[in-house]
């Protein structure tokens, strides 16, 4: 097979055997977000480039090195979104969502694009689940947003993620901090990378986030932002910690977290894993109280996070986290002859409307080949319809697991099959419950009494 081309470097296909996993994660994320009052927002995959150069910041790696930017046929500079926050806030401002009750709680599942060097957990097209809570300066909102991310990890059964938090202050406390950083990094001018030299004057805090090992080593000794926080920022950070304590969320304060995007103010946080290699940050977020203003709106405090779905799935793979089983084919109706095929279609149509997963032959194969296909699908039940079954109005329903055959009447089959399928899943549930009970019951009783 000589393919014309393969998938572009840094992109990934999600094949049918895997898609149920991502669907489960996405559905769970939306459910939990809903419980917290977040509603989905969908924004375009591409935006005017200036949204990101202004919003994300033109001294960041994302804007300087990683954006997929091109001129469209109308000569506009367009960029594929490298992240979800800027687009969500643009939409919030453009559609006057600030006139709705605040805070507006927004969430999204999006693809993002960054021209980074691909490696495990780092792609050029990746997916994020993100939330943005817009219109509140309260530290209680910081704790709530962090709690949402934690609940999702807990619900999915992911463990071992460490929550690290920091405060990177406001423009006011950063003035003094920038001076201290400039004084510190000036001594290392000959060693800093080209990009960081350019950052020294404009945004020295960005140097702390540089991926070059040399700059990283120099940054390790740099002054810490937490020593330069103004009273308000310090108070805010203390309250965030008190609220996290109140809801039993464990964290460590890591004064080295600055995050890779320029819009952050005050609280920043990351959920980090040591199990998936160098790209261990599964979720990152924080406050961005100045972004709305930066994008031309009124001053509106806000915060949020985004988690990388691929990194999350990598971690779940590593931890062998279980996913709920994919819905199986409940019934396969094999048929021979046109009359039987039509009957199979009619029964299938009705059962599908009742939520059953049912298939019939759409490939014109022999009954033997159809049964082989049903087997490969893992069909729970099969039924063969031919001229005899159509004329007698009866057929044999076979339970593929036990091999047991039951005589069924075609006229009442739809209702009968629903009952049979319910009985079967009750029996399976009972069986698994009994197995669990025999293993755990004594220890459970022991613990309780
Ligand atoms: P970020 O830290 O740039 O923040 O990205 C968030 C998450 O996206 C990362 O923790 C990681 O899991 C995933 N991610 C980032 N880049 C890649 C990549 N190249 N390949 C695979 N996964 C990746 C943001 O994007 C902010 N918008 C988060 C936020 C929302 N802050 C406030 N609200």
Boltz pocket constraint, residues with backbone or C-beta under 6 A from the ligand:
constraints:
  - pocket:
      binder: B
      contacts: [[A, 82], [A, 83], [A, 84], [A, 85], [A, 86], [A, 114], [A, 116], [A, 121], [A, 122], [A, 123], [A, 124], [A, 125], [A, 126], [A, 127], [A, 128], [A, 130], [A, 131], [A, 132], [A, 260], [A, 261], [A, 281], [A, 282], [A, 283], [A, 284], [A, 285], [A, 286], [A, 287], [A, 303], [A, 304], [A, 305], [A, 306], [A, 307], [A, 308], [A, 309], [A, 310], [A, 311]]
      max_distance: 6.0
